[in-house]
Amino acid sequence: MGFGYWVREYPVFSRAFVVSSTRRVATANEAWNVVNRPGFDVRSTAVISGDSAPAAVEGTASAATIERIGTDRLRVQATGPGLLVVGEHYDPGWRASIAGSSVPVIKTNMAALGVVLPPGPTSIDFRFVPVGFFPGIAVALGAVAVMLAWPLIRRRSVLTKIVTRGHFAASAHPPTVEQPPDK
């Protein structure tokens, strides 16, 4: 009857959860080696890296709920202590806050977002702002200002050249030309 194949269904896990322990690494190669070890459980231990990553985080593994508020915003409800792991692509533009206070976003498991949680139930708000967004806006506004001012600058330059050549010099007498002496 033809070729067939077996399909195995895997349980669906939440994209956000709290791990009970972390391991800080210095390089991507070291992170790769830790994650690929037999027995590594991504739901209980996380590999963290970066300047804002703490040396270690201890806590209690638990579930978390995630809500996408907009294309650039997430809200996660979790219970700490521990490290919250969110299955969203890590980028330096991600910002996080707990109760209105900024907290560092840590690169977790080589590609996900991580935030250190205080003890107890916590609501974490994530917002994405591209790293070069505000400097880019400033450069674009400067370019628009130059484009709008360019006709005025050009017109002033042309008028300055005309005036300095004497075309618009105010004089009651027309310019005289000296006649060569009669012979």
MDTraj code that builds the backbone (N, CA, C; nanometers):
import mdtraj as md
import numpy as np

residues = "MET GLY PHE GLY TYR TRP VAL ARG GLU TYR PRO VAL PHE SER ARG ALA PHE VAL VAL SER SER THR ARG ARG VAL ALA THR ALA ASN GLU ALA TRP ASN VAL VAL ASN ARG PRO GLY PHE ASP VAL ARG SER THR ALA VAL ILE SER GLY ASP SER ALA PRO ALA ALA VAL GLU GLY THR ALA SER ALA ALA THR ILE GLU ARG ILE GLY THR ASP ARG LEU ARG VAL GLN ALA THR GLY PRO GLY LEU LEU VAL VAL GLY GLU HIS TYR ASP PRO GLY TRP ARG ALA SER ILE ALA GLY SER SER VAL PRO VAL ILE LYS THR ASN MET ALA ALA LEU GLY VAL VAL LEU PRO PRO GLY PRO THR SER ILE ASP PHE ARG PHE VAL PRO VAL GLY PHE PHE PRO GLY ILE ALA VAL ALA LEU GLY ALA VAL ALA VAL MET LEU ALA TRP PRO LEU ILE ARG ARG ARG SER VAL LEU THR LYS ILE VAL THR ARG GLY HIS PHE ALA ALA SER ALA HIS PRO PRO THR VAL GLU GLN PRO PRO ASP LYS".split()
xyz = np.array([
    [0.0811, -0.1195, 0.0000],
    [0.0000, 0.0000, 0.0000],
    [0.0848, 0.1250, 0.0000],
    [0.2090, 0.1178, -0.0130],
    [0.2928, 0.2369, -0.0150],
    [0.3703, 0.2521, 0.1139],
    [0.4442, 0.3592, 0.1170],
    [0.5279, 0.3841, 0.2337],
    [0.4464, 0.4529, 0.3423],
    [0.4776, 0.4226, 0.4626],
    [0.4121, 0.4853, 0.5766],
    [0.5167, 0.5379, 0.6721],
    [0.4736, 0.6080, 0.7696],
    [0.5662, 0.6572, 0.8704],
    [0.4936, 0.6655, 1.0029],
    [0.5726, 0.6592, 1.1081],
    [0.5187, 0.6672, 1.2421],
    [0.5245, 0.8119, 1.2900],
    [0.4196, 0.8538, 1.3563],
    [0.4165, 0.9877, 1.4138],
    [0.4101, 0.9728, 1.5645],
    [0.5039, 1.0370, 1.6314],
    [0.5025, 1.0342, 1.7767],
    [0.4635, 1.1726, 1.8250],
    [0.3658, 1.1785, 1.9091],
    [0.3232, 1.3066, 1.9633],
    [0.3998, 1.3353, 2.0915],
    [0.4491, 1.4556, 2.0980],
    [0.5208, 1.4984, 2.2179],
    [0.4280, 1.5877, 2.2996],
    [0.4407, 1.5823, 2.4311],
    [0.3549, 1.6698, 2.5119],
    [0.3903, 1.8166, 2.4857],
    [0.2894, 1.9001, 2.4891],
    [0.3090, 2.0429, 2.4656],
    [0.3339, 2.1104, 2.5997],
    [0.4456, 2.1793, 2.6083],
    [0.4796, 2.2513, 2.7303],
    [0.4594, 2.4008, 2.7091],
    [0.4441, 2.4705, 2.8179],
    [0.4308, 2.6161, 2.8132],
    [0.5614, 2.6781, 2.7639],
    [0.5498, 2.7923, 2.6987],
    [0.6691, 2.8633, 2.6506],
    [0.7358, 2.9427, 2.7624],
    [0.6751, 2.9472, 2.8800],
    [0.7332, 3.0181, 2.9937],
    [0.7294, 2.9271, 3.1162],
    [0.8407, 2.9211, 3.1899],
    [0.8493, 2.8372, 3.3083],
    [0.9638, 2.8868, 3.3960],
    [0.9652, 2.8416, 3.5206],
    [1.0690, 2.8807, 3.6161],
    [1.1577, 2.7597, 3.6417],
    [1.2892, 2.7795, 3.6335],
    [1.3847, 2.6713, 3.6636],
    [1.4406, 2.6914, 3.8042],
    [1.4855, 2.5807, 3.8626],
    [1.5336, 2.5856, 4.0007],
    [1.6823, 2.6171, 4.0121],
    [1.7592, 2.5973, 3.9035],
    [1.9024, 2.6264, 3.9111],
    [1.9553, 2.6714, 3.7752],
    [2.0718, 2.7353, 3.7809],
    [2.1332, 2.7850, 3.6576],
    [2.2804, 2.7472, 3.6559],
    [2.3342, 2.7545, 3.5376],
    [2.4789, 2.7388, 3.5213],
    [2.5252, 2.8492, 3.4275],
    [2.6173, 2.9316, 3.4766],
    [2.6697, 3.0408, 3.3950],
    [2.7868, 2.9906, 3.3120],
    [2.7886, 3.0290, 3.1834],
    [2.8973, 2.9912, 3.0929],
    [2.9537, 3.1169, 3.0292],
    [3.0751, 3.1059, 2.9793],
    [3.1425, 3.2215, 2.9198],
    [3.1302, 3.2260, 2.7680],
    [3.1218, 3.1088, 2.7039],
    [3.1208, 3.1065, 2.5572],
    [3.0020, 3.0264, 2.5050],
    [2.9679, 3.0496, 2.3791],
    [2.8598, 2.9754, 2.3141],
    [2.8959, 2.8277, 2.3014],
    [3.0232, 2.7985, 2.2780],
    [3.0678, 2.6597, 2.2669],
    [3.0478, 2.5848, 2.3989],
    [3.0787, 2.6513, 2.5082],
    [3.0589, 2.5906, 2.6397],
    [2.9093, 2.5679, 2.6669],
    [2.8258, 2.6633, 2.6289],
    [2.6803, 2.6490, 2.6454],
    [2.6287, 2.5312, 2.5636],
    [2.6769, 2.5193, 2.4413],
    [2.6360, 2.4092, 2.3541],
    [2.6703, 2.2739, 2.4172],
    [2.7900, 2.2645, 2.4733],
    [2.8326, 2.1396, 2.5368],
    [2.7452, 2.1041, 2.6574],
    [2.7068, 2.2035, 2.7376],
    [2.6231, 2.1778, 2.8556],
    [2.4827, 2.1346, 2.8129],
    [2.4225, 2.2054, 2.7191],
    [2.2858, 2.1764, 2.6756],
    [2.2759, 2.0393, 2.6091],
    [2.3802, 1.9960, 2.5406],
    [2.3767, 1.8685, 2.4688],
    [2.4229, 1.7484, 2.5504],
    [2.4537, 1.7670, 2.6768],
    [2.4907, 1.6533, 2.7622],
    [2.3692, 1.5637, 2.7847],
    [2.3909, 1.4335, 2.7890],
    [2.2793, 1.3431, 2.8202],
    [2.2245, 1.3737, 2.9602],
    [2.0950, 1.3775, 2.9704],
    [2.0314, 1.4018, 3.0995],
    [2.0068, 1.5483, 3.1316],
    [2.0499, 1.6397, 3.0437],
    [2.0242, 1.7817, 3.0706],
    [1.8740, 1.8074, 3.0585],
    [1.8134, 1.8631, 3.1630],
    [1.6700, 1.8913, 3.1647],
    [1.6474, 2.0414, 3.1587],
    [1.5993, 2.0871, 3.0450],
    [1.5792, 2.2299, 3.0221],
    [1.4727, 2.2874, 3.1155],
    [1.3855, 2.2039, 3.1713],
    [1.2791, 2.2506, 3.2603],
    [1.3244, 2.2688, 3.4051],
    [1.4433, 2.2199, 3.4395],
    [1.4897, 2.2355, 3.5780],
    [1.6190, 2.3165, 3.5881],
    [1.7000, 2.3164, 3.4829],
    [1.8274, 2.3890, 3.4839],
    [1.8364, 2.4746, 3.3580],
    [1.8941, 2.5924, 3.3732],
    [1.9124, 2.6818, 3.2581],
    [2.0590, 2.7195, 3.2462],
    [2.1037, 2.7372, 3.1236],
    [2.2389, 2.7838, 3.0954],
    [2.2274, 2.9327, 3.0635],
    [2.2990, 3.0145, 3.1395],
    [2.2903, 3.1594, 3.1208],
    [2.4266, 3.2149, 3.0811],
    [2.4229, 3.3275, 3.0079],
    [2.5478, 3.3924, 2.9657],
    [2.5245, 3.5413, 2.9517],
    [2.6331, 3.6159, 2.9465],
    [2.6252, 3.7607, 2.9294],
    [2.6714, 3.8341, 3.0535],
    [2.6938, 3.9641, 3.0369],
    [2.7440, 4.0473, 3.1462],
    [2.6447, 4.0610, 3.2612],
    [2.5147, 4.0613, 3.2305],
    [2.4150, 4.0797, 3.3360],
    [2.3756, 3.9490, 3.4040],
    [2.4334, 3.8377, 3.3607],
    [2.3992, 3.7073, 3.4194],
    [2.4642, 3.6912, 3.5565],
    [2.3859, 3.6525, 3.6578],
    [2.4451, 3.6293, 3.7899],
    [2.5281, 3.5011, 3.7907],
    [2.6112, 3.4857, 3.8912],
    [2.6955, 3.3664, 3.9015],
    [2.6103, 3.2410, 3.9159],
    [2.5022, 3.2486, 3.9927],
    [2.4131, 3.1339, 4.0123],
    [2.2762, 3.1838, 4.0579],
    [2.1738, 3.1064, 4.0253],
    [2.0379, 3.1346, 4.0712],
    [1.9815, 3.0038, 4.1248],
    [1.9304, 3.0074, 4.2452],
    [1.8653, 2.8901, 4.3057],
    [1.7205, 2.9265, 4.3324],
    [1.6317, 2.8294, 4.3188],
    [1.4915, 2.8556, 4.3426],
    [1.4097, 2.7292, 4.3362],
    [1.2854, 2.7442, 4.2946],
    [1.1930, 2.6321, 4.2843],
    [1.1364, 2.6276, 4.1437],
    [1.1466, 2.5130, 4.0787],
    [1.0905, 2.4980, 3.9440],
    [0.9389, 2.5053, 3.9522],
    [0.8783, 2.5809, 3.8609],
    [0.7330, 2.5926, 3.8584],
    [0.6874, 2.6373, 3.7200],
    [0.5576, 2.6293, 3.7002],
    [0.4986, 2.6715, 3.5727],
    [0.4795, 2.8225, 3.5720],
    [0.4587, 2.8772, 3.4541],
    [0.4304, 3.0196, 3.4384],
    [0.3293, 3.0348, 3.3258],
    [0.2568, 3.1444, 3.3261],
    [0.1620, 3.1703, 3.2177],
    [0.2103, 3.2915, 3.1404],
    [0.1935, 3.2854, 3.0100],
    [0.2416, 3.3925, 2.9229],
    [0.1236, 3.4476, 2.8432],
    [0.1234, 3.5793, 2.8291],
    [0.0192, 3.6475, 2.7527],
    [0.0876, 3.7464, 2.6580],
    [0.0566, 3.7366, 2.5297],
    [0.1116, 3.8315, 2.4326],
    [0.0146, 3.9493, 2.4262],
    [0.0621, 4.0659, 2.4702],
    [-0.0208, 4.1857, 2.4749],
    [-0.0208, 4.2560, 2.3398],
    [0.0893, 4.2525, 2.2709],
    [0.1032, 4.3148, 2.1391],
    [0.2171, 4.2470, 2.0659],
    [0.2497, 4.2982, 1.9479],
    [0.3581, 4.2375, 1.8712],
    [0.4931, 4.2549, 1.9390],
    [0.5045, 4.3554, 2.0261],
    [0.6317, 4.3833, 2.0928],
    [0.6226, 4.3754, 2.2448],
    [0.5144, 4.3163, 2.2971],
    [0.4953, 4.3122, 2.4425],
    [0.4464, 4.1748, 2.4889],
    [0.4987, 4.1332, 2.6047],
    [0.4574, 4.0086, 2.6692],
    [0.4343, 4.0370, 2.8171],
    [0.3427, 3.9628, 2.8765],
    [0.3246, 3.9673, 3.0216],
    [0.3268, 3.8230, 3.0709],
    [0.4098, 3.7966, 3.1720],
    [0.4246, 3.6624, 3.2255],
    [0.3922, 3.6649, 3.3745],
    [0.3137, 3.5682, 3.4182],
    [0.2827, 3.5500, 3.5605],
    [0.3603, 3.4275, 3.6074],
    [0.4424, 3.4442, 3.7097],
    [0.5248, 3.3336, 3.7587],
    [0.5449, 3.3477, 3.9087],
    [0.5913, 3.2388, 3.9704],
    [0.6197, 3.2392, 4.1134],
    [0.7671, 3.2085, 4.1346],
    [0.8339, 3.2981, 4.2079],
    [0.9756, 3.2816, 4.2369],
    [0.9962, 3.2287, 4.3756],
    [1.1172, 3.2061, 4.4165],
    [1.2408, 3.2451, 4.3499],
    [1.2798, 3.1452, 4.2414],
    [1.3679, 3.1912, 4.1557],
    [1.4186, 3.1093, 4.0468],
    [1.4456, 3.1962, 3.9256],
    [1.4726, 3.1311, 3.8144],
    [1.4954, 3.2030, 3.6892],
    [1.3788, 3.1738, 3.5971],
    [1.3102, 3.2789, 3.5545],
    [1.2026, 3.2652, 3.4575],
    [1.2644, 3.2491, 3.3199],
    [1.2229, 3.1468, 3.2466],
    [1.2692, 3.1244, 3.1099],
    [1.1490, 3.1440, 3.0180],
    [1.1654, 3.2307, 2.9168],
    [1.0584, 3.2570, 2.8207],
    [1.1076, 3.2158, 2.6826],
    [1.0317, 3.1307, 2.6171],
    [1.0673, 3.0806, 2.4844],
    [1.0424, 3.1830, 2.3758],
    [1.1124, 3.2928, 2.3827],
    [1.1077, 3.3998, 2.2830],
    [1.2521, 3.4271, 2.2447],
    [1.2774, 3.4537, 2.1170],
    [1.4145, 3.4726, 2.0697],
    [1.4822, 3.5877, 2.1431],
    [1.5994, 3.5608, 2.2006],
    [1.6742, 3.6634, 2.2731],
    [1.7299, 3.7668, 2.1758],
    [1.7180, 3.8920, 2.2150],
    [1.7756, 4.0039, 2.1415],
    [1.8058, 4.1119, 2.2448],
    [1.9149, 4.1871, 2.2271],
    [1.9469, 4.2917, 2.3252],
    [1.8382, 4.3994, 2.3382],
    [1.7430, 4.4022, 2.2468],
    [1.6360, 4.5020, 2.2536],
    [1.5260, 4.4683, 2.3530],
    [1.5236, 4.3490, 2.4080],
    [1.4201, 4.3133, 2.5054],
    [1.4455, 4.3843, 2.6377],
    [1.3388, 4.4418, 2.6954],
    [1.3423, 4.5077, 2.8254],
    [1.2397, 4.4379, 2.9137],
    [1.2686, 4.4264, 3.0422],
    [1.1748, 4.3640, 3.1358],
    [1.1592, 4.4529, 3.2577],
    [1.0403, 4.4448, 3.3190],
    [1.0166, 4.5184, 3.4430],
    [0.9279, 4.4358, 3.5345],
    [0.9539, 4.4506, 3.6629],
    [0.8737, 4.3879, 3.7671],
    [0.8224, 4.5008, 3.8546],
    [0.6915, 4.5154, 3.8641],
    [0.6273, 4.6222, 3.9430],
    [0.6812, 4.7596, 3.9034],
    [0.7052, 4.7805, 3.7739],
    [0.7507, 4.9093, 3.7234],
    [0.9001, 4.9334, 3.7314],
    [0.9751, 4.8438, 3.7951],
    [1.1204, 4.8595, 3.8057],
    [1.1896, 4.7729, 3.7013],
    [1.2870, 4.8309, 3.6334],
    [1.3621, 4.7575, 3.5312],
    [1.4443, 4.6460, 3.5922],
    [1.4449, 4.5321, 3.5232],
    [1.5294, 4.4191, 3.5630],
    [1.6036, 4.3715, 3.4392],
    [1.7242, 4.3165, 3.4555],
    [1.8009, 4.2725, 3.3380],
    [1.7384, 4.1494, 3.2717],
    [1.7459, 4.1459, 3.1393],
    [1.7048, 4.0297, 3.0613],
    [1.8320, 3.9530, 3.0271],
    [1.8344, 3.8240, 3.0609],
    [1.9539, 3.7410, 3.0478],
    [1.9370, 3.6441, 2.9315],
    [2.0420, 3.6287, 2.8519],
    [2.0405, 3.5286, 2.7453],
    [2.0442, 3.3909, 2.8112],
    [1.9410, 3.3112, 2.7831],
    [1.9226, 3.1835, 2.8515],
    [1.9134, 3.0696, 2.7504],
    [1.9803, 2.9595, 2.7798],
    [1.9788, 2.8401, 2.6937],
    [2.0133, 2.8742, 2.5490],
    [2.1027, 2.9673, 2.5314],
    [2.1601, 3.0101, 2.4035],
    [2.0634, 3.0893, 2.3146],
    [1.9339, 3.0935, 2.3456],
    [1.8429, 3.1622, 2.2544],
    [1.7199, 3.2222, 2.3208],
    [1.6921, 3.1933, 2.4456],
    [1.5685, 3.2363, 2.5105],
    [1.5928, 3.3559, 2.6030],
    [1.4833, 3.4100, 2.6569],
    [1.4896, 3.5203, 2.7518],
    [1.4887, 3.4647, 2.8930],
    [1.5601, 3.5285, 2.9833],
    [1.5599, 3.4885, 3.1232],
    [1.5555, 3.6096, 3.2143],
    [1.4823, 3.5960, 3.3259],
    [1.4734, 3.7021, 3.4265],
    [1.4786, 3.6369, 3.5638],
    [1.5625, 3.6916, 3.6524],
    [1.5710, 3.6422, 3.7894],
    [1.4475, 3.6908, 3.8645],
    [1.3765, 3.5959, 3.9287],
    [1.2531, 3.6279, 4.0000],
    [1.2758, 3.6417, 4.1495],
    [1.2076, 3.7378, 4.2128],
    [1.2101, 3.7449, 4.3589],
    [1.1148, 3.6380, 4.4148],
    [1.1197, 3.6106, 4.5431],
    [1.0266, 3.5133, 4.6006],
    [0.8813, 3.5610, 4.5893],
    [0.7918, 3.4659, 4.5651],
    [0.6494, 3.4953, 4.5616],
    [0.5961, 3.5163, 4.4214],
    [0.4630, 3.5309, 4.4109],
    [0.3997, 3.5538, 4.2799],
    [0.4452, 3.6871, 4.2204],
    [0.4763, 3.6851, 4.0930],
    [0.5320, 3.8034, 4.0270],
    [0.4730, 3.8181, 3.8874],
    [0.4505, 3.9425, 3.8470],
    [0.4086, 3.9735, 3.7104],
    [0.5255, 4.0450, 3.6420],
    [0.5688, 3.9904, 3.5299],
    [0.6839, 4.0457, 3.4576],
    [0.6353, 4.0964, 3.3235],
    [0.6645, 4.2219, 3.2934],
    [0.6280, 4.2812, 3.1643],
    [0.7523, 4.2895, 3.0767],
    [0.7409, 4.2374, 2.9558],
    [0.8492, 4.2438, 2.8572],
    [0.8077, 4.3398, 2.7471],
    [0.9049, 4.4155, 2.6978],
    [0.8818, 4.5086, 2.5868],
    [1.0033, 4.5027, 2.4955],
    [0.9777, 4.4998, 2.3646],
    [1.0877, 4.4953, 2.2688],
    [1.1053, 4.6310, 2.2028],
    [1.2255, 4.6855, 2.2128],
    [1.2625, 4.8108, 2.1460],
    [1.3943, 4.7834, 2.0743],
    [1.3947, 4.7836, 1.9400],
    [1.5198, 4.7568, 1.8685],
    [1.6323, 4.8488, 1.9175],
    [1.7515, 4.7944, 1.9289],
    [1.8644, 4.8660, 1.9874],
    [1.8925, 4.9992, 1.9176],
    [1.8914, 5.0041, 1.7871],
    [1.9240, 5.1269, 1.7147],
    [1.8038, 5.2121, 1.6798],
    [1.6888, 5.1870, 1.7394],
    [1.5655, 5.2549, 1.7005],
    [1.5709, 5.4057, 1.7251],
    [1.5999, 5.4484, 1.8483],
    [1.5970, 5.5910, 1.8793],
    [1.7098, 5.6688, 1.8107],
    [1.8339, 5.6178, 1.8046],
    [1.9343, 5.6885, 1.7251],
    [1.8943, 5.6965, 1.5768],
    [1.8318, 5.5932, 1.5254],
    [1.7858, 5.5941, 1.3863],
    [1.6803, 5.7014, 1.3628],
    [1.5888, 5.7180, 1.4571],
    [1.4862, 5.8230, 1.4473],
    [1.5539, 5.9605, 1.4446],
    [1.6537, 5.9809, 1.5302],
    [1.7237, 6.1097, 1.5359],
    [1.7931, 6.1403, 1.4027],
    [1.8586, 6.0412, 1.3441],
    [1.9264, 6.0607, 1.2151],
    [1.8231, 6.0907, 1.1053],
    [1.7120, 6.0201, 1.1056],
    [1.6084, 6.0425, 1.0045],
    [1.5502, 6.1836, 1.0167],
    [1.5239, 6.2298, 1.1390],
    [1.4711, 6.3650, 1.1580],
    [1.5731, 6.4711, 1.1144],
    [1.7013, 6.4458, 1.1410],
    [1.8058, 6.5378, 1.0949],
    [1.8106, 6.5448, 0.9433],
    [1.7960, 6.4306, 0.8763],
    [1.7965, 6.4283, 0.7298],
    [1.6771, 6.5033, 0.6732],
    [1.5616, 6.4878, 0.7350],
    [1.4423, 6.5609, 0.6899],
    [1.4627, 6.7108, 0.7083],
    [1.5211, 6.7519, 0.8203],
    [1.5468, 6.8945, 0.8450],
    [1.6401, 6.9517, 0.7386],
    [1.7451, 6.8782, 0.7031],
    [1.8386, 6.9246, 0.5999],
    [1.7676, 6.9340, 0.4649],
    [1.6856, 6.8348, 0.4325],
    [1.6140, 6.8375, 0.3036],
    [1.5181, 6.9555, 0.2965],
    [1.4516, 6.9882, 0.4070],
    [1.3600, 7.1021, 0.4083],
    [1.4354, 7.2351, 0.4033],
    [1.5513, 7.2424, 0.4650],
    [1.6288, 7.3666, 0.4689],
    [1.7135, 7.3862, 0.3440],
    [1.7388, 7.2810, 0.2678],
    [1.8278, 7.2897, 0.1527],
    [1.7843, 7.3955, 0.0503],
    [1.6577, 7.4042, 0.0108],
    [1.6202, 7.5097, -0.0844],
    [1.6491, 7.6498, -0.0318],
    [1.6299, 7.6727, 0.0971],
    [1.6591, 7.8043, 0.1544],
    [1.8089, 7.8327, 0.1532],
    [1.8879, 7.7335, 0.1868],
    [2.0337, 7.7499, 0.1855],
    [2.0811, 7.7754, 0.0434],
    [2.0304, 7.7026, -0.0520],
    [2.0699, 7.7175, -0.1929],
    [2.0302, 7.8554, -0.2449],
    [1.9086, 7.9008, -0.2116],
    [1.8619, 8.0317, -0.2570],
    [1.9491, 8.1429, -0.1997],
    [1.9837, 8.1339, -0.0739],
    [2.0684, 8.2357, -0.0116],
    [2.2050, 8.2392, -0.0790],
    [2.2589, 8.1214, -0.1118],
    [2.3890, 8.1132, -0.1770],
    [2.3854, 8.1811, -0.3136],
    [2.2782, 8.1579, -0.3910],
    [2.2654, 8.2196, -0.5235],
    [2.2516, 8.3702, -0.5105],
    [2.1705, 8.4182, -0.4162],
    [2.1537, 8.5634, -0.3969],
    [2.2844, 8.6289, -0.3544],
    [2.3623, 8.5625, -0.2711],
    [2.4902, 8.6168, -0.2274],
    [2.5842, 8.6340, -0.3460],
    [2.5869, 8.5372, -0.4368],
    [2.6733, 8.5461, -0.5549],
    [2.6291, 8.6608, -0.6445],
    [2.4989, 8.6786, -0.6622],
    [2.4484, 8.7857, -0.7496],
    [2.4831, 8.9214, -0.6915],
    [2.4642, 8.9404, -0.5638],
    [2.4909, 9.0691, -0.5004],
    [2.6398, 9.1002, -0.5034],
    [2.7255, 9.0029, -0.4790],
    [2.8686, 9.0306, -0.4771],
    [2.9227, 9.0613, -0.6158],
    [2.8557, 9.0223, -0.7205],
    [2.9008, 9.0544, -0.8559],
    [2.8561, 9.1943, -0.8990],
    [2.7718, 9.2573, -0.8188],
    [2.7312, 9.3924, -0.8487],
    [2.6042, 9.4034, -0.9304],
    [2.5350, 9.2955, -0.9528],
    [2.4127, 9.3017, -1.0318],
    [2.3030, 9.3803, -0.9625],
    [2.3002, 9.3756, -0.8313],
    [2.1969, 9.4471, -0.7586],
    [2.2543, 9.5607, -0.6770],
    [2.3736, 9.6080, -0.7107],
    [2.4337, 9.7180, -0.6359],
    [2.3505, 9.8430, -0.6587],
    [2.3113, 9.9063, -0.5515],
    [2.2277, 10.0268, -0.5629],
    [2.3165, 10.1441, -0.6042],
    [2.2827, 10.2075, -0.7176],
    [2.3616, 10.3200, -0.7666],
    [2.2693, 10.4127, -0.8440],
    [2.2859, 10.5431, -0.8231],
    [2.2037, 10.6407, -0.8945],
    [2.2543, 10.6598, -1.0367],
    [2.3791, 10.6311, -1.0622],
    [2.4368, 10.6488, -1.1945],
    [2.4715, 10.5135, -1.2533],
    [2.4449, 10.4955, -1.3787],
    [2.4837, 10.3693, -1.4408],
    [2.6349, 10.3611, -1.4469],
    [2.6869, 10.2417, -1.4535],
    [2.8327, 10.2291, -1.4586],
    [2.8873, 10.2977, -1.5843],
    [3.0004, 10.3617, -1.5686],
    [3.0612, 10.4310, -1.6820],
    [3.1762, 10.3484, -1.7348],
    [3.1938, 10.3594, -1.8640],
    [3.3030, 10.2904, -1.9268],
    [3.3997, 10.3974, -1.9733],
    [3.5244, 10.3838, -1.9400],
    [3.6233, 10.4837, -1.9794],
    [3.6477, 10.4704, -2.1294],
    [3.6500, 10.5856, -2.1937],
    [3.6761, 10.5908, -2.3370],
    [3.8265, 10.6064, -2.3594],
    [3.8785, 10.5400, -2.4591],
    [4.0199, 10.5608, -2.4861],
    [4.0439, 10.7052, -2.5342],
    [4.1586, 10.7663, -2.5029],
    [4.1855, 10.9054, -2.5438],
    [4.1873, 10.9193, -2.6954],
    [4.1393, 11.0356, -2.7440],
    [4.1392, 11.0611, -2.8888],
    [4.2802, 11.0874, -2.9364],
    [4.3123, 11.0449, -3.0546],
    [4.4442, 11.0656, -3.1100],
    [4.4405, 11.1614, -3.2205],
])
top = md.Topology()
chain = top.add_chain()
for i, resn in enumerate(residues, 1):
    res = top.add_residue(resn, chain, resSeq=i)
    for name in ("N", "CA", "C"):
        top.add_atom(name, md.element.get_by_symbol(name[0]), res)
traj = md.Trajectory(xyz[None], top)
